[in-house]
Amino acid sequence: MRPYTVGYLAGTSAVICLCYIIYKNQTGPLSDEHKPGVTNEVVLEGVFSQDRKNAEHSKNFQPMTIPMVRNSSFDYKAAMMKLNKAKVSQDDPRLIKLIRDYYIEPPSTAPYNLLNPERLEFSNGQTPFVDSRLNYMEGGFYIECGALNGEKGSNTLFFEKVRKWNGLLIEADPENYKVLKTKNRKAFSMHSCLNPKPYPALMTFNKAFNRGRVVHNQEAKNWIKKQNIAKDEIQIQCFPLYSILLALDQLTVDFFSLDVEGDELNVLKTILWDKVNIKMLTVEYVHDVGSSGGLKSYVEKQGYDSMLQVSRWDGGVNDIIFRKKGLTH
């Protein structure tokens, strides 16, 4: 075993020595006085034990499928534009059918094509923490929005490779999405974005590798300018998360990873929390000083505990992990 290899121990209370601030008594909300810790990226490799509490090898499984009916002569984009203009409701049957038939791509059946095929853990500590708080469950379902290239910094690849989870990867940047498709992930995928409004819309997206974001108001424009990000805009079809879940016929999500460079809270506000069951979330929050308060307060009001605040030494990772209250595994 290599010198930097570490065990994938149950609980990961210290999250592999990453110096994170863990919530009070491991059950209560995260105190506002806590500040993010600092960490360097850690590579986790190894072999799993039978009780699934230690790092193990990847496992083959048959990804789930959904019925898709595509008609090559049907102008689905024109149909979608009509629904955009009408700002139809999230559960409109026409919208659900269009998403299912024309915007969701099925999982790959080809072998993985990863830069680091032997590596198991690709996140910055979020994955092992969530894994332990879900009792190392197999056969779950994830959503990762801001999936980048499907490998670098992925919060979900471990669950797919090792825990045999199905899932959905959402990435708006066309260049990132093109690379993502070459990884042959065993997950549904969408070249799209989550709308910060509760209806479908064709939106402007500014490409910037891992800093791209939807540009839908002056605040977003100011943020891009402040970050010295070059203007590189495209048009992208966006949907509310609830509409996508209906199209997948999947209203239970075991883990939702959300990283959309500033619109996280707005996206969360579109979710019909009484109609979906999201067990755990990791949500990026740092885009301006003090911006985590509103996000944390909102999610907690939906029935969640703030579990862990995660930061990386270079500022590239700033997440809060939430778990649904009363979760027994």
Kinemage of the C-alpha trace (Angstrom):
@kinemage 1
@onewidth
@group {chain A} dominant
@subgroup {mainchain}
@vectorlist {calphas} color= white
{ca met a 1} P 0.000 0.000 0.000
{ca arg a 2} L 1.338 3.459 -0.906
{ca pro a 3} L 2.554 5.841 1.834
{ca tyr a 4} L -0.348 8.221 1.318
{ca thr a 5} L -2.942 5.482 1.420
{ca val a 6} L -5.259 5.720 4.438
{ca gly a 7} L -8.045 3.535 5.737
{ca tyr a 8} L -11.605 4.426 4.894
{ca leu a 9} L -12.748 4.095 8.530
{ca ala a 10} L -16.354 4.186 9.708
{ca gly a 11} L -17.642 7.483 10.969
{ca thr a 12} L -14.777 9.502 9.549
{ca ser a 13} L -15.383 11.856 12.459
{ca ala a 14} L -12.123 13.615 11.667
{ca val a 15} L -12.691 13.019 7.929
{ca ile a 16} L -9.234 11.501 7.421
{ca cys a 17} L -7.396 14.181 9.441
{ca leu a 18} L -8.690 17.004 7.234
{ca cys a 19} L -9.143 19.404 10.144
{ca tyr a 20} L -12.831 20.108 9.602
{ca ile a 21} L -15.094 21.628 12.226
{ca ile a 22} L -17.650 18.978 13.162
{ca tyr a 23} L -21.022 20.016 14.459
{ca lys a 24} L -21.755 20.061 18.175
{ca asn a 25} L -22.084 16.578 19.704
{ca gln a 26} L -22.256 15.116 16.166
{ca thr a 27} L -26.027 15.644 16.111
{ca gly a 28} L -26.847 19.305 16.639
{ca pro a 29} L -26.749 22.220 14.176
{ca leu a 30} L -23.407 23.802 13.286
{ca ser a 31} L -22.651 26.748 15.558
{ca asp a 32} L -22.313 30.119 13.840
{ca glu a 33} L -19.122 30.712 15.799
{ca his a 34} L -17.349 27.841 14.085
{ca lys a 35} L -15.070 28.731 11.230
{ca pro a 36} L -14.061 26.491 8.314
{ca gly a 37} L -10.950 24.402 8.731
{ca val a 38} L -8.141 24.022 6.277
{ca thr a 39} L -7.173 20.940 4.350
{ca asn a 40} L -5.037 19.610 1.558
{ca glu a 41} L -6.448 17.129 -0.904
{ca val a 42} L -6.068 13.533 0.209
{ca val a 43} L -6.045 10.420 -1.962
{ca leu a 44} L -7.903 7.436 -0.539
{ca glu a 45} L -7.244 4.002 -1.937
{ca gly a 46} L -7.544 0.520 -0.511
{ca val a 47} L -9.446 -2.702 -0.217
{ca phe a 48} L -12.858 -3.023 1.450
{ca ser a 49} L -13.716 -5.287 4.339
{ca gln a 50} L -16.947 -7.267 4.376
{ca asp a 51} L -18.676 -4.848 6.710
{ca arg a 52} L -18.173 -2.064 4.138
{ca lys a 53} L -16.544 0.234 6.692
{ca asn a 54} L -13.137 0.295 5.048
{ca ala a 55} L -12.101 1.384 1.575
{ca glu a 56} L -12.748 -1.324 -0.996
{ca his a 57} L -12.488 -2.012 -4.695
{ca ser a 58} L -15.023 -0.878 -7.274
{ca lys a 59} L -17.998 -3.120 -8.013
{ca asn a 60} L -19.911 -3.841 -11.172
{ca phe a 61} L -23.649 -3.300 -11.228
{ca gln a 62} L -26.454 -2.809 -13.725
{ca pro a 63} L -27.478 0.880 -13.838
{ca met a 64} L -31.176 1.672 -13.713
{ca thr a 65} L -33.076 2.602 -16.855
{ca ile a 66} L -36.127 4.726 -17.577
{ca pro a 67} L -38.452 4.546 -20.599
{ca met a 68} L -37.389 7.041 -23.274
{ca val a 69} L -39.243 7.602 -26.534
{ca arg a 70} L -37.318 9.783 -28.962
{ca asn a 71} L -38.656 10.850 -32.338
{ca ser a 72} L -35.931 12.209 -34.615
{ca ser a 73} L -38.468 14.207 -36.638
{ca phe a 74} L -39.943 15.932 -33.585
{ca asp a 75} L -38.742 19.494 -32.941
{ca tyr a 76} L -38.434 19.131 -29.197
{ca lys a 77} L -36.546 22.406 -28.831
{ca ala a 78} L -39.450 24.345 -30.325
{ca ala a 79} L -41.830 22.521 -27.994
{ca met a 80} L -39.555 23.357 -25.085
{ca met a 81} L -39.466 27.031 -26.026
{ca lys a 82} L -43.266 27.171 -25.804
{ca leu a 83} L -43.157 25.730 -22.307
{ca asn a 84} L -40.395 28.180 -21.367
{ca lys a 85} L -42.472 31.102 -22.571
{ca ala a 86} L -45.498 29.882 -20.655
{ca lys a 87} L -43.433 29.338 -17.488
{ca val a 88} L -45.284 26.101 -16.900
{ca ser a 89} L -45.461 24.522 -13.468
{ca gln a 90} L -42.758 22.150 -12.301
{ca asp a 91} L -45.060 19.132 -12.596
{ca asp a 92} L -46.503 19.897 -16.036
{ca pro a 93} L -46.783 16.506 -17.842
{ca arg a 94} L -45.533 17.976 -21.128
{ca leu a 95} L -42.401 19.263 -19.416
{ca ile a 96} L -41.763 15.974 -17.644
{ca lys a 97} L -42.036 14.014 -20.900
{ca leu a 98} L -39.693 16.363 -22.778
{ca ile a 99} L -37.059 16.117 -20.058
{ca arg a 100} L -37.290 12.321 -19.936
{ca asp a 101} L -37.267 11.764 -23.693
{ca tyr a 102} L -34.879 14.465 -24.933
{ca tyr a 103} L -32.748 15.965 -22.167
{ca ile a 104} L -31.731 13.026 -19.980
{ca glu a 105} L -28.994 10.784 -21.370
{ca pro a 106} L -28.800 7.164 -20.175
{ca pro a 107} L -25.885 5.702 -18.183
{ca ser a 108} L -22.897 4.340 -20.073
{ca thr a 109} L -22.516 0.583 -20.415
{ca ala a 110} L -18.872 0.861 -21.498
{ca pro a 111} L -15.942 0.350 -19.087
{ca tyr a 112} L -14.817 3.370 -17.087
{ca asn a 113} L -12.327 5.645 -18.810
{ca leu a 114} L -10.825 7.473 -15.835
{ca leu a 115} L -7.498 9.238 -15.471
{ca asn a 116} L -7.078 7.561 -12.085
{ca pro a 117} L -8.902 4.224 -12.388
{ca glu a 118} L -7.491 2.782 -9.145
{ca arg a 119} L -8.539 5.743 -7.077
{ca leu a 120} L -11.723 5.431 -5.002
{ca glu a 121} L -12.176 8.821 -3.340
{ca phe a 122} L -12.263 11.912 -5.538
{ca ser a 123} L -13.923 14.471 -3.265
{ca asn a 124} L -12.346 16.725 -0.664
{ca gly a 125} L -13.703 14.845 2.312
{ca gln a 126} L -17.429 15.215 1.679
{ca thr a 127} L -17.844 11.674 0.355
{ca pro a 128} L -16.440 9.685 3.314
{ca phe a 129} L -18.382 11.815 5.785
{ca val a 130} L -21.688 11.324 3.932
{ca asp a 131} L -20.914 7.632 3.426
{ca ser a 132} L -20.522 7.081 7.168
{ca arg a 133} L -23.639 9.086 8.051
{ca leu a 134} L -25.667 6.944 5.643
{ca asn a 135} L -24.283 3.785 7.276
{ca tyr a 136} L -22.281 2.773 4.191
{ca met a 137} L -25.500 1.973 2.344
{ca glu a 138} L -25.492 0.361 -1.075
{ca gly a 139} L -27.923 0.900 -3.934
{ca gly a 140} L -28.720 4.530 -3.184
{ca phe a 141} L -29.385 7.431 -5.541
{ca tyr a 142} L -27.473 10.710 -5.924
{ca ile a 143} L -27.753 13.981 -7.796
{ca glu a 144} L -24.620 15.979 -8.546
{ca cys a 145} L -25.152 19.407 -10.060
{ca gly a 146} L -21.912 21.036 -11.058
{ca ala a 147} L -20.493 17.659 -12.039
{ca leu a 148} L -17.564 19.255 -13.912
{ca asn a 149} L -15.803 16.528 -15.942
{ca gly a 150} L -17.241 13.588 -14.021
{ca glu a 151} L -13.996 12.747 -12.210
{ca lys a 152} L -12.077 15.743 -10.850
{ca gly a 153} L -13.390 16.609 -7.388
{ca ser a 154} L -16.397 14.343 -7.843
{ca asn a 155} L -18.541 13.953 -4.727
{ca thr a 156} L -20.418 10.989 -6.209
{ca leu a 157} L -18.022 8.758 -8.150
{ca phe a 158} L -17.199 6.752 -5.016
{ca phe a 159} L -20.876 5.970 -4.413
{ca glu a 160} L -21.226 4.827 -8.004
{ca lys a 161} L -18.024 2.748 -8.204
{ca val a 162} L -18.115 1.230 -4.731
{ca arg a 163} L -21.613 1.457 -3.283
{ca lys a 164} L -23.381 0.644 -6.558
{ca trp a 165} L -25.524 3.767 -6.502
{ca asn a 166} L -27.486 5.085 -9.441
{ca gly a 167} L -27.507 8.802 -10.010
{ca leu a 168} L -27.710 11.864 -12.212
{ca leu a 169} L -24.867 14.191 -13.248
{ca ile a 170} L -25.794 17.728 -14.336
{ca glu a 171} L -23.231 19.967 -16.036
{ca ala a 172} L -23.943 23.164 -17.968
{ca asp a 173} L -20.523 23.877 -19.500
{ca pro a 174} L -20.446 22.117 -22.899
{ca glu a 175} L -16.681 21.539 -22.798
{ca asn a 176} L -16.844 19.996 -19.330
{ca tyr a 177} L -19.836 17.913 -20.335
{ca lys a 178} L -18.051 16.578 -23.400
{ca val a 179} L -15.203 15.317 -21.212
{ca leu a 180} L -17.678 13.970 -18.644
{ca lys a 181} L -19.265 11.766 -21.297
{ca thr a 182} L -15.886 10.203 -22.108
{ca lys a 183} L -15.577 8.935 -18.495
{ca asn a 184} L -18.372 6.406 -19.087
{ca arg a 185} L -20.070 7.100 -15.787
{ca lys a 186} L -22.799 4.630 -14.805
{ca ala a 187} L -25.223 7.480 -14.224
{ca phe a 188} L -27.817 9.483 -16.086
{ca ser a 189} L -26.474 12.803 -17.313
{ca met a 190} L -27.801 16.136 -18.535
{ca his a 191} L -26.124 18.958 -20.385
{ca ser a 192} L -28.290 21.459 -18.587
{ca cys a 193} L -28.556 23.482 -15.399
{ca leu a 194} L -30.868 23.821 -12.426
{ca asn a 195} L -33.014 26.895 -12.725
{ca pro a 196} L -33.005 29.217 -9.682
{ca lys a 197} L -36.665 29.869 -10.563
{ca pro a 198} L -39.527 27.320 -10.290
{ca tyr a 199} L -40.086 26.914 -14.029
{ca pro a 200} L -38.102 25.907 -17.142
{ca ala a 201} L -36.128 28.565 -18.988
{ca leu a 202} L -33.466 29.076 -21.624
{ca met a 203} L -30.755 30.912 -19.718
{ca thr a 204} L -27.386 32.548 -20.254
{ca phe a 205} L -24.452 30.615 -18.831
{ca asn a 206} L -20.932 32.024 -18.570
{ca lys a 207} L -18.327 29.293 -19.132
{ca ala a 208} L -15.264 29.234 -16.859
{ca phe a 209} L -14.340 25.571 -16.226
{ca asn a 210} L -15.181 25.091 -12.526
{ca arg a 211} L -16.358 28.684 -12.006
{ca gly a 212} L -19.050 28.898 -14.654
{ca arg a 213} L -22.495 30.074 -13.603
{ca val a 214} L -25.904 31.123 -14.808
{ca val a 215} L -26.121 34.857 -15.525
{ca his a 216} L -29.714 35.801 -14.784
{ca asn a 217} L -29.452 39.031 -12.786
{ca gln a 218} L -27.176 41.947 -12.013
{ca glu a 219} L -25.820 40.205 -8.927
{ca ala a 220} L -24.440 37.384 -11.081
{ca lys a 221} L -22.911 39.881 -13.520
{ca asn a 222} L -21.262 41.757 -10.665
{ca trp a 223} L -19.886 38.522 -9.203
{ca ile a 224} L -18.319 37.502 -12.527
{ca lys a 225} L -16.730 40.929 -12.897
{ca lys a 226} L -15.460 40.891 -9.314
{ca gln a 227} L -13.848 37.483 -9.868
{ca asn a 228} L -12.126 38.728 -13.041
{ca ile a 229} L -13.754 35.933 -15.033
{ca ala a 230} L -13.757 36.461 -18.801
{ca lys a 231} L -17.075 36.752 -20.580
{ca asp a 232} L -17.780 33.519 -22.460
{ca glu a 233} L -21.539 33.114 -22.671
{ca ile a 234} L -23.773 30.437 -24.131
{ca gln a 235} L -27.480 29.663 -23.959
{ca ile a 236} L -28.472 26.603 -21.954
{ca gln a 237} L -31.810 24.979 -21.147
{ca cys a 238} L -32.464 24.917 -17.403
{ca phe a 239} L -35.053 23.102 -15.297
{ca pro a 240} L -36.251 23.005 -11.699
{ca leu a 241} L -34.858 20.032 -9.791
{ca tyr a 242} L -38.336 18.732 -8.969
{ca ser a 243} L -39.214 18.459 -12.676
{ca ile a 244} L -36.094 16.384 -13.306
{ca leu a 245} L -36.861 14.073 -10.393
{ca leu a 246} L -40.369 13.519 -11.758
{ca ala a 247} L -38.892 12.701 -15.175
{ca leu a 248} L -36.645 10.118 -13.506
{ca asp a 249} L -39.530 8.852 -11.353
{ca gln a 250} L -37.116 9.236 -8.457
{ca leu a 251} L -38.384 11.397 -5.602
{ca thr a 252} L -35.985 9.918 -3.025
{ca val a 253} L -32.429 11.241 -3.217
{ca asp a 254} L -29.939 9.841 -0.737
{ca phe a 255} L -27.284 12.447 -1.484
{ca phe a 256} L -27.557 15.770 -3.332
{ca ser a 257} L -24.335 17.614 -4.205
{ca leu a 258} L -24.953 21.218 -5.278
{ca asp a 259} L -22.231 23.522 -6.589
{ca val a 260} L -23.462 26.231 -8.964
{ca glu a 261} L -21.197 29.173 -8.059
{ca gly a 262} L -23.623 31.413 -6.228
{ca asp a 263} L -27.192 30.330 -6.927
{ca glu a 264} L -27.300 27.450 -4.442
{ca leu a 265} L -29.863 29.065 -2.143
{ca asn a 266} L -32.104 30.116 -5.024
{ca val a 267} L -32.025 26.590 -6.454
{ca leu a 268} L -32.892 25.096 -3.068
{ca lys a 269} L -35.850 27.453 -2.749
{ca thr a 270} L -37.433 25.930 -5.872
{ca ile a 271} L -37.572 22.462 -4.284
{ca leu a 272} L -40.955 21.243 -3.080
{ca trp a 273} L -39.637 19.799 0.160
{ca asp a 274} L -42.931 18.171 1.108
{ca lys a 275} L -42.885 16.136 -2.109
{ca val a 276} L -39.291 14.909 -2.164
{ca asn a 277} L -37.121 12.978 0.293
{ca ile a 278} L -33.541 14.239 0.211
{ca lys a 279} L -31.536 12.589 2.983
{ca met a 280} L -28.213 14.419 2.839
{ca leu a 281} L -26.849 17.427 0.967
{ca thr a 282} L -23.506 19.080 0.474
{ca val a 283} L -23.905 22.662 -0.687
{ca glu a 284} L -21.239 25.168 -1.649
{ca tyr a 285} L -21.672 28.472 0.152
{ca val a 286} L -18.674 30.820 -0.029
{ca his a 287} L -18.968 33.412 -2.753
{ca asp a 288} L -18.927 36.503 -0.554
{ca val a 289} L -18.034 36.949 3.116
{ca gly a 290} L -20.829 35.912 5.448
{ca ser a 291} L -22.914 34.295 2.730
{ca ser a 292} L -23.412 30.994 4.559
{ca gly a 293} L -25.877 32.280 7.140
{ca gly a 294} L -28.928 32.524 4.909
{ca leu a 295} L -28.247 29.168 3.303
{ca lys a 296} L -27.760 27.360 6.594
{ca ser a 297} L -30.841 28.933 8.150
{ca tyr a 298} L -33.028 28.092 5.154
{ca val a 299} L -32.015 24.430 4.929
{ca glu a 300} L -32.361 23.938 8.680
{ca lys a 301} L -35.921 25.290 8.473
{ca gln a 302} L -36.701 22.547 5.949
{ca gly a 303} L -35.968 19.946 8.634
{ca tyr a 304} L -32.199 19.437 8.404
{ca asp a 305} L -29.230 19.592 10.749
{ca ser a 306} L -26.025 21.332 9.702
{ca met a 307} L -23.513 18.551 10.148
{ca leu a 308} L -20.148 19.749 8.896
{ca gln a 309} L -18.512 22.812 7.403
{ca val a 310} L -15.767 21.944 4.925
{ca ser a 311} L -12.998 24.142 3.546
{ca arg a 312} L -9.775 23.565 1.642
{ca trp a 313} L -6.515 25.463 2.069
{ca asp a 314} L -6.736 27.214 -1.324
{ca gly a 315} L -10.365 28.314 -0.956
{ca gly a 316} L -11.451 25.942 -3.709
{ca val a 317} L -13.840 24.054 -1.421
{ca asn a 318} L -16.371 25.684 0.899
{ca asp a 319} L -19.313 23.400 1.631
{ca ile a 320} L -21.868 22.754 4.332
{ca ile a 321} L -23.127 19.188 4.731
{ca phe a 322} L -26.722 18.753 5.907
{ca arg a 323} L -28.606 15.673 7.076
{ca lys a 324} L -32.357 15.276 7.395
{ca lys a 325} L -33.560 15.269 10.991
{ca gly a 326} L -34.670 11.907 12.308
{ca leu a 327} L -32.665 9.941 9.758
{ca thr a 328} L -31.973 6.528 11.268
{ca his a 329} L -29.094 5.499 9.006
